[in-house]
Amino acid sequence: MKILVINAGSSSLKYQLINMETEEVIAKGGCERIGIEGGKLTHKAHGETYVVERDLPTHTDAISLVLEKLVDKEAGVISSMDEIDAVGHRVVASGEAFTETTLVDERAMELMDEIKDLAPLHNPAAILGVNACRAVMPGKKMALVFDTSFHQTMPDYAKLYAIDYDDYLKYKVRRYGAHGTSHKYVAGEAAKYLGRDLSELKIVTCHLGNGSSISAVKGGVCIDTSMGFTPLAGVPMGTRSGDIDVAAIDYLCEKKGMTMEQGLAYLNKKCGVLGVSGVSSDFRDLVAAKDAGNDRARLALDMFSYSCKKYLGAYMAALGGLDAIVFTAGIGENTSVVRRDILAGLEAFGIALDEEKNAAKNDGSIHDISAKHSRVKILVIPTNEELVIARETAALL
Ligand code: AMP
């Protein structure tokens, strides 16, 4: 069985064609600048990279080009579209409209339309991606795979905000979380790596990238996560503020003459480690600036690590113990000094890092970076959200 995984953004689109028998990626790539002049496709297959520069006015043009490449004589990996058994689409937010992976049909697309606003940057793009595939591959089975599904298991006391309960019922305002496919994947991989049954493990998974979230996973089930109603909550991120007193937003809006909409754009795009450091949203730049003596870069990094440490502590308490901590995504997999700072001073809780193993360069495989005497296993696990989407799609079929 071959599954095409599509991750559509507003002006970009990533794809992977996965052979489900071997779980091997047969081809992958992405389109950039959709709807903007200067469109580009980068396609990787047979160990080669193929680039096509062509204007891509719509997502349908982008999907058409992807399929063209997949069946291309030279760069292709399949002889016809018929070899694609199904398409799995990544969707960022489900609200309460969907609780699990769902087959695309008219009703599902009506619901998708109703929840567009929950992730205004991402959900409309997913709709464009689905519609483009439906136009180019009519009749092909497709699944919607939600970043939020893994978090649906959170108990009410963890997922609800302390607002008027009737407003929760009416408007469905609560914690939904994000990066669910990543948290699910790395928790499963951790259990496999440790040779343990996932159902008996208490794990804190740290997906630390440009967007970051931390989850408490008990017996393979998410019981809490740091992101909230939207991906703005939780630890500070590249450009997002993370948790903040909402009254401060009202105050800032008034002082800076911003509307609420502008205030939210500010919190999403101009804050986080970028806002604090004034240097960059990229952790590689921040570490370099800190090493060169930049105090605000140091402060931004300290704030990030401290916030992650607090979530880790809170989730240890929520889980009632801890067997493993998993680091994943760009920062989690690569930025060893951040892992070191998050875990510093936690020896009393049985968490001890092997400094040498932690400092080793990421080679894309799973690493146990815990010290011999550490009671809690500390693992670095490369995430693979596309594989989870493909697995979910295959399972639904
Ligand atoms: P992500 O959103 O998962 O792609 O993560 C992006 C973040 O990871 C950025 O802040 C990068 O600076 C950070 N990062 C650190 N080292 C690397 C690396 N070797 N490759 C990619 N991202 C990295």
Boltz pocket constraint, residues with backbone or C-beta under 6 A from the ligand:
constraints:
  - pocket:
      binder: B
      contacts: [[A, 208], [A, 209], [A, 210], [A, 211], [A, 238], [A, 281], [A, 282], [A, 283], [A, 284], [A, 285], [A, 329], [A, 330], [A, 331], [A, 332], [A, 334], [A, 335]]
      max_distance: 6.0
